[in-house]
Amino acid sequence: MDPQEAILDRIRQCDTLAALEDIRVEMLGKAGVITAELKTLGKLSPEERQAVAPAIHARREAVTEAIATRKAALEQAVLDARLASETVDMTLPVDGVAPGSVHPVSQVMDELAEIFADLGFAVATGPEVEDDWHNFTALNIPETHPARAMHDTFYIAGEHERPMVLRTHTSPVQIRTMTSSKPPIRIIAPGRVYRSDSDATHTPMFHQIEGLVIDKGITLGHLKWTLETFLKAFFERDDIVLRLRPSYFPFTEPSAEVDVGFTWKDGKRVIGGSGDAPGGGWMEVLGSGMVHRRVIEACGLDPDEWQGFAFGTGVDRLAMLKYGMDDLRPFFDGDLRWLKHYGFSALDVPTLSGGVGA
């Protein structure tokens, strides 16, 4: 039998992929028979090479093609045997898919919207890139105010009709609402805000919610009742005690920092009770006050006819207080382990009847 035909017959008779690989190495490997023949061509004269080379190349191509064909057949046979021996029970349940989690910030946003909706507040939104009139001037923050300094504010480069900033609070939404809507007004303004600050309790981007009421005959009593009702519903405790301390904000007058009482339990701060009780203390949770006359005037309203109150707090801070987190930075790290621990099921929809933190 012709040597080439003999090797091709061996290839056709191979019954395993391993045996076929042995033949490939024997013929086409670095030390293979055909490889050795190809190496001899360099030592031949042009006339000799022209006479011998075509047969060697033809033999290599024939062997290569035969190996590829047999390999495909053997692989198909292996697959057919596997399909014949393996079965799939279509009645078995599929493997469980890991459910996602609702981020604590999103959950708390929903809780706040549920609480304030029950109090008659609508949700208002606005742009995160603001002009300085809405972000500062209309809120009685003059050009010399420290809030306009570069160390507090992210300014947007480029030519603009007015200086543009990443909003430092959601208060511009209050201005946009007062200039586009007729009183009475009851809104909350949740959203992202930006300040140049970063540590365990501050991040360059964080979430804030502000509230605004504009109506006739509004007093500090309405403000205190609203905040007390809101905080009792949010922390789901009836023993929430507030302490209002005089403070200063450019856009409210008078202004007040709002503290809540807390006690220590097992080394953890628990919101509730009077801060003056034995073992208790006070913690600031938000700022508030009566809307400044200049702000009302800047929005085209008569401050002798319309009064109002406003308040603001950090959504991330509320989440930390309610759900026991001690560092703000993991909120934005994207660590799935943290989110799995602190996240909420998509079915945990906040309701007042079921508990906003259910």
LOVEX-261957 format. One record per residue (C-alpha): residue in three letters; x, y, z. Coordinates in steps of 0.1 Angstrom, whole numbers, plus 5000, padded with zeros to 4 digits. Example, Ala and Ser with C-alpha at 12.3 -4.5 7.8 and 13.67 -1.06 7.14 Angstrom:
   resn      x      y      z
    Ala   5123   4955   5078
    Ser   5137   4989   5071
//
This chain:
   resn      x      y      z
    Met   5000   5000   5000
    Asp   5012   5035   4992
    Pro   5027   5051   5024
    Gln   5005   5082   5021
    Glu   4974   5060   5016
    Ala   4984   5039   5046
    Ile   4986   5070   5069
    Leu   4953   5082   5056
    Asp   4937   5048   5063
    Arg   4951   5050   5099
    Ile   4935   5083   5103
    Arg   4901   5071   5090
    Gln   4903   5041   5114
    Cys   4910   5062   5146
    Asp   4883   5057   5171
    Thr   4893   5082   5198
    Leu   4904   5118   5198
    Ala   4935   5109   5217
    Ala   4947   5084   5191
    Leu   4940   5110   5164
    Glu   4962   5135   5182
    Asp   4990   5110   5184
    Ile   4989   5106   5146
    Arg   4989   5144   5142
    Val   5020   5148   5163
    Glu   5037   5118   5145
    Met   5031   5134   5111
    Leu   5028   5171   5116
    Gly   5044   5178   5150
    Lys   5078   5196   5154
    Ala   5096   5162   5150
    Gly   5069   5147   5127
    Val   5076   5128   5095
    Ile   5062   5154   5071
    Thr   5078   5182   5090
    Ala   5111   5165   5086
    Glu   5105   5162   5049
    Leu   5097   5199   5046
    Lys   5130   5208   5064
    Thr   5150   5189   5037
    Leu   5137   5213   5010
    Gly   5161   5240   5021
    Lys   5191   5219   5012
    Leu   5180   5210   4977
    Ser   5188   5229   4945
    Pro   5161   5249   4928
    Glu   5156   5221   4902
    Glu   5154   5194   4929
    Arg   5131   5214   4951
    Gln   5107   5220   4921
    Ala   5106   5183   4915
    Val   5101   5171   4951
    Ala   5082   5200   4970
    Pro   5048   5196   4953
    Ala   5044   5160   4965
    Ile   5054   5168   5001
    His   5031   5198   5003
    Ala   5002   5177   4988
    Arg   5009   5150   5014
    Arg   5008   5176   5042
    Glu   4975   5190   5030
    Ala   4959   5156   5025
    Val   4970   5145   5061
    Thr   4958   5178   5076
    Glu   4924   5176   5059
    Ala   4919   5140   5068
    Ile   4927   5147   5105
    Ala   4903   5177   5106
    Thr   4875   5156   5090
    Arg   4880   5127   5114
    Lys   4883   5150   5144
    Ala   4849   5166   5135
    Ala   4833   5132   5131
    Leu   4847   5119   5165
    Glu   4836   5151   5183
    Gln   4801   5147   5169
    Ala   4800   5111   5180
    Val   4810   5121   5215
    Leu   4783   5148   5215
    Asp   4757   5123   5202
    Ala   4766   5098   5229
    Arg   4763   5125   5256
    Leu   4729   5136   5243
    Ala   4717   5100   5242
    Ser   4729   5093   5278
    Glu   4719   5125   5295
    Thr   4683   5136   5301
    Val   4668   5169   5313
    Asp   4637   5168   5335
    Met   4617   5198   5323
    Thr   4594   5195   5353
    Leu   4621   5205   5377
    Pro   4621   5241   5390
    Val   4648   5263   5376
    Asp   4678   5274   5397
    Gly   4669   5303   5419
    Val   4678   5338   5406
    Ala   4694   5361   5432
    Pro   4669   5389   5438
    Gly   4680   5425   5437
    Ser   4678   5449   5466
    Val   4663   5483   5470
    His   4690   5508   5481
    Pro   4683   5523   5516
    Val   4683   5558   5500
    Ser   4656   5548   5476
    Gln   4636   5531   5503
    Val   4638   5562   5526
    Met   4628   5585   5497
    Asp   4597   5564   5492
    Glu   4590   5564   5530
    Leu   4593   5602   5531
    Ala   4571   5606   5500
    Glu   4544   5584   5516
    Ile   4545   5603   5549
    Phe   4543   5638   5533
    Ala   4517   5627   5507
    Asp   4494   5619   5537
    Leu   4500   5654   5550
    Gly   4489   5669   5517
    Phe   4524   5676   5502
    Ala   4532   5672   5465
    Val   4566   5661   5452
    Ala   4585   5687   5432
    Thr   4617   5683   5412
    Gly   4642   5706   5394
    Pro   4675   5706   5375
    Glu   4707   5695   5393
    Val   4727   5721   5373
    Glu   4714   5754   5384
    Asp   4721   5791   5378
    Asp   4733   5812   5407
    Trp   4701   5832   5409
    His   4679   5802   5418
    Asn   4706   5786   5439
    Phe   4718   5817   5458
    Thr   4704   5851   5450
    Ala   4667   5844   5452
    Leu   4674   5826   5485
    Asn   4688   5858   5501
    Ile   4724   5845   5497
    Pro   4745   5875   5486
    Glu   4776   5873   5464
    Thr   4798   5877   5495
    His   4783   5848   5514
    Pro   4807   5819   5522
    Ala   4784   5793   5505
    Arg   4795   5808   5472
    Ala   4832   5800   5478
    Met   4849   5774   5457
    His   4856   5752   5487
    Asp   4819   5747   5491
    Thr   4805   5748   5456
    Phe   4811   5730   5422
    Tyr   4810   5757   5395
    Ile   4804   5748   5359
    Ala   4830   5760   5335
    Gly   4821   5778   5302
    Glu   4803   5809   5290
    His   4768   5812   5305
    Glu   4743   5840   5309
    Arg   4746   5835   5347
    Pro   4772   5815   5366
    Met   4761   5778   5367
    Val   4767   5754   5396
    Leu   4759   5719   5407
    Arg   4731   5728   5431
    Thr   4742   5729   5467
    His   4707   5722   5481
    Thr   4672   5715   5467
    Ser   4661   5749   5477
    Pro   4661   5761   5441
    Val   4631   5738   5436
    Gln   4613   5759   5461
    Ile   4621   5791   5441
    Arg   4610   5775   5408
    Thr   4577   5764   5424
    Met   4569   5798   5439
    Thr   4577   5816   5406
    Ser   4556   5791   5385
    Ser   4527   5783   5408
    Lys   4501   5803   5427
    Pro   4498   5798   5465
    Pro   4488   5780   5486
    Ile   4519   5757   5481
    Arg   4527   5725   5499
    Ile   4557   5706   5484
    Ile   4586   5684   5492
    Ala   4617   5686   5471
    Pro   4639   5654   5472
    Gly   4670   5649   5451
    Arg   4708   5648   5447
    Val   4729   5678   5458
    Tyr   4766   5685   5456
    Arg   4791   5701   5479
    Ser   4829   5700   5480
    Asp   4832   5679   5512
    Ser   4842   5643   5520
    Asp   4846   5623   5552
    Ala   4828   5596   5572
    Thr   4796   5618   5574
    His   4800   5639   5542
    Thr   4803   5630   5506
    Pro   4806   5653   5475
    Met   4772   5641   5463
    Phe   4744   5633   5488
    His   4706   5633   5490
    Gln   4685   5659   5505
    Ile   4648   5666   5510
    Glu   4633   5700   5517
    Gly   4597   5710   5524
    Leu   4579   5743   5517
    Val   4545   5756   5528
    Ile   4532   5790   5515
    Asp   4498   5801   5527
    Lys   4480   5827   5547
    Gly   4484   5829   5585
    Ile   4512   5803   5587
    Thr   4531   5803   5620
    Leu   4559   5785   5638
    Gly   4533   5763   5654
    His   4524   5749   5620
    Leu   4561   5741   5614
    Lys   4566   5724   5647
    Trp   4535   5703   5643
    Thr   4544   5692   5608
    Leu   4579   5682   5618
    Glu   4568   5664   5649
    Thr   4542   5644   5629
    Phe   4567   5637   5602
    Leu   4594   5624   5626
    Lys   4570   5603   5646
    Ala   4558   5586   5614
    Phe   4593   5581   5600
    Phe   4609   5566   5631
    Glu   4576   5549   5639
    Arg   4576   5560   5675
    Asp   4551   5581   5694
    Asp   4576   5593   5720
    Ile   4596   5615   5696
    Val   4605   5648   5715
    Leu   4617   5678   5696
    Arg   4639   5707   5707
    Leu   4640   5738   5685
    Arg   4672   5759   5689
    Pro   4675   5794   5674
    Ser   4698   5794   5644
    Tyr   4706   5813   5612
    Phe   4698   5805   5576
    Pro   4698   5833   5550
    Phe   4665   5821   5535
    Thr   4645   5818   5568
    Glu   4637   5842   5596
    Pro   4634   5832   5624
    Ser   4654   5800   5619
    Ala   4657   5769   5641
    Glu   4678   5738   5643
    Val   4656   5708   5651
    Asp   4670   5682   5676
    Val   4654   5649   5686
    Gly   4659   5632   5719
    Phe   4676   5598   5721
    Thr   4688   5572   5746
    Trp   4716   5547   5745
    Lys   4707   5510   5743
    Asp   4733   5483   5741
    Gly   4758   5508   5729
    Lys   4736   5521   5702
    Arg   4717   5554   5698
    Val   4680   5549   5698
    Ile   4658   5578   5687
    Gly   4629   5586   5711
    Gly   4622   5601   5745
    Ser   4635   5633   5759
    Gly   4671   5642   5755
    Asp   4671   5656   5791
    Ala   4661   5622   5806
    Pro   4689   5603   5825
    Gly   4712   5587   5800
    Gly   4697   5606   5771
    Gly   4709   5633   5747
    Trp   4699   5655   5718
    Met   4708   5651   5681
    Glu   4703   5676   5654
    Val   4683   5661   5624
    Leu   4672   5690   5603
    Gly   4671   5728   5598
    Ser   4640   5749   5595
    Gly   4624   5783   5598
    Met   4599   5808   5585
    Val   4605   5817   5549
    His   4623   5851   5548
    Arg   4604   5881   5535
    Arg   4631   5887   5509
    Val   4627   5852   5495
    Ile   4589   5856   5492
    Glu   4594   5890   5475
    Ala   4620   5876   5451
    Cys   4594   5851   5439
    Gly   4569   5879   5432
    Leu   4546   5874   5462
    Asp   4535   5899   5488
    Pro   4551   5889   5522
    Asp   4524   5908   5540
    Glu   4498   5885   5525
    Trp   4516   5852   5522
    Gln   4537   5835   5549
    Gly   4554   5801   5550
    Phe   4578   5778   5565
    Ala   4606   5756   5551
    Phe   4628   5727   5563
    Gly   4655   5705   5550
    Thr   4673   5674   5560
    Gly   4697   5648   5546
    Val   4680   5616   5533
    Asp   4712   5596   5538
    Arg   4715   5609   5574
    Leu   4679   5598   5581
    Ala   4687   5564   5567
    Met   4718   5561   5589
    Leu   4698   5570   5620
    Lys   4669   5547   5614
    Tyr   4687   5517   5601
    Gly   4719   5517   5622
    Met   4746   5527   5597
    Asp   4777   5545   5610
    Asp   4795   5556   5578
    Leu   4781   5575   5548
    Arg   4807   5564   5523
    Pro   4795   5528   5518
    Phe   4762   5542   5505
    Phe   4781   5550   5472
    Asp   4807   5523   5471
    Gly   4786   5498   5452
    Asp   4795   5469   5474
    Leu   4769   5442   5469
    Arg   4777   5427   5503
    Trp   4767   5460   5520
    Leu   4736   5463   5498
    Lys   4726   5427   5505
    His   4728   5434   5543
    Tyr   4711   5469   5543
    Gly   4690   5467   5512
    Phe   4653   5461   5511
    Ser   4631   5438   5491
    Ala   4612   5453   5462
    Leu   4580   5441   5480
    Asp   4588   5463   5510
    Val   4566   5491   5497
    Pro   4563   5518   5525
    Thr   4527   5524   5537
    Leu   4515   5543   5567
    Ser   4491   5515   5576
    Gly   4518   5488   5574
    Gly   4546   5509   5587
    Val   4568   5530   5565
    Gly   4598   5509   5574
    Ala   4581   5475   5570
//
